[in-house]
Amino acid sequence: MAIVCGLDIHRSQVTYDWVDVDTGEGRRGKLAPANRETFRGWLEQFAGHDVDVVVEGCTGWRFIVEECRAAGVTPHVADPAEASVRIHGVKRRAKTDKVDAKGLRELGVQGRVPESWIPPAQVLEIRTAVRLYHDLMTERAAWLHRIHATLFHQGAVQQSQLLRGDRDRLHDSDLLSPAGKDAVRSILRVVEVLDDEINRIRQQLQRFATKQPGCKELQKEYGIGKLTSVVIWSEIGDCRRFSSSDGAVRHSGLDVTVYSSNGKRSAPHLSRQGQPLLRWALFEAGRCGGRASSPDHDYWQAAARRVGKKRAAISVGRKLTRRCHHRLRALGDDAFAEI
């Protein structure tokens, strides 16, 4: 008996819709609460059967895939944007959990699932650490902006380098009110805690980058260091799933999108699809093209004169994406070897 099931995941529940493709028998319903224990118990009814489960690549897919594999069920992770178009079309139609689960199930039966890459456990673990690092850095920057705002609002002397030198100078100013001084002290304590966590995670990622073959290979490209190599390695994934380096560029969201119809053409812009963290790493690496020692310096200079330094860095980042694609693809299975 062959069974195909579609799952629509939410934090509080999982909506399922499955059918036996041989007999036509099917069932739909909801699982609550949405956790491993509940889903594991539900999978027990399919023991001994050939089952395919289709789920969108949104938050929660990881535990679904891991439990499916443990139970001998074949998981399929669908690209959310592409799956939505194939299920609902380009027009606005009614969207419910039942419709989504049914649509995913039908895509599975028809063999039209827009498959996403399912990373191995090691990549998932590093990806979690990388994204936590980025979130902590973003949080830290927000608190520093809050100090700037507090100083400016109360007319204190502007500080261009907040955390350099004696930090007590930030709240010792007579121009700050007592509440303003207390706010700056509190923020500095929060930043200190964030710095400790950021440094700990950064060191962990850098140690990983010194041992993992794929990361070491990426570091051969000018501008890609230990930290950015881990980010690119974990977010770009197995490049063998792309037919060419164009696919890697599209995956990064650095490709240029243009809308044209009946002779009318909109201004080109970045698609910005995919993981923003990958674009950040490639952009930071691309900025190194402005250094005189960079092999892309002439290209960067020409682009900077024409479109500005920021877009020049994006252009170099796009070139680096293609090179990273070829390097990881050439490594084959070694690119994601366990360490």
Stockholm file with secondary structure:
# STOCKHOLM 1.0

chainA/1-339         MAIVCGLDIHRSQVTYDWVDVDTGEGRRGKLAPANRETFRGWLEQFAGHDVDVVVEGCTGWRFIVEECRAAGVTPHVADPAEASVRIHGVKRRAKTDKVDAKGLRELGVQGRVPESWIPPAQVLEIRTAVRLYHDLMTERAAWLHRIHATLFHQGAVQQSQLLRGDRDRLHDSDLLSPAGKDAVRSILRVVEVLDDEINRIRQQLQRFATKQPGCKELQKEYGIGKLTSVVIWSEIGDCRRFSSSDGAVRHSGLDVTVYSSNGKRSAPHLSRQGQPLLRWALFEAGRCGGRASSPDHDYWQAAARRVGKKRAAISVGRKLTRRCHHRLRALGDDAFAEI
#=GR chainA/1-339 SS CEEEEEEEECSSCEEEEEEETTTCCEEEEEESSCSHHHHHHHHGGGTTSEEEEEEESSTTHHHHHHHHHHTTCEEEEECHHHHHHHHHCSSCCCCCHHHHHHHHHHHHHHTCCCBCCCCCHHHHHHHHHHHHHHHHHHHHHHHHHHHHHHHHHTTCCCCSSTTSSCGGGGTCCTTSCHHHHHHHHHHHHHHHHHHHHHHHHHHHHHHHHTTCHHHHHHTTSTTCCHHHHHHHHHHHCCGGGSSSHHHHHHHHTCSEECCEETTEECCCEECCCSCHHHHHHHHHHHHGGGSTTCTTHHHHHHHHHHHCHHHHHHHHHHHHHHHHHHHHHHHGGGGGCCC
#=GC SS_cons         CEEEEEEEECSSCEEEEEEETTTCCEEEEEESSCSHHHHHHHHGGGTTSEEEEEEESSTTHHHHHHHHHHTTCEEEEECHHHHHHHHHCSSCCCCCHHHHHHHHHHHHHHTCCCBCCCCCHHHHHHHHHHHHHHHHHHHHHHHHHHHHHHHHHTTCCCCSSTTSSCGGGGTCCTTSCHHHHHHHHHHHHHHHHHHHHHHHHHHHHHHHHTTCHHHHHHTTSTTCCHHHHHHHHHHHCCGGGSSSHHHHHHHHTCSEECCEETTEECCCEECCCSCHHHHHHHHHHHHGGGSTTCTTHHHHHHHHHHHCHHHHHHHHHHHHHHHHHHHHHHHGGGGGCCC
//
